[in-house]
Amino acid sequence: MSNEPSALLRANPYLMGCLTNGHLDLAECERRAQGEQRLKERFSSIPWHARRAEKDPEYWSRLYASSVRL
């Protein structure tokens, strides 16, 4: 793994802020960016999610953070 953020992570202002401020390490930020991308790909075609994402730039980040992971 590189010590530089991926393009996917660099495109996410919320996670870049977490990385820059030291709240999360690079590996965790990359994992979250990939998880958010998967959610976006899967659910952005559903009108309810699309409307919410349109209104809230951090919608996918919030949705991913709210999910239960085992």
Secondary structure as UniProt FT lines:
FT   HELIX           7..10
FT   HELIX           13..20
FT   TURN            21..22
FT   HELIX           26..43
FT   TURN            44..45
FT   HELIX           47..55
FT   TURN            57..58
FT   HELIX           59..66
//
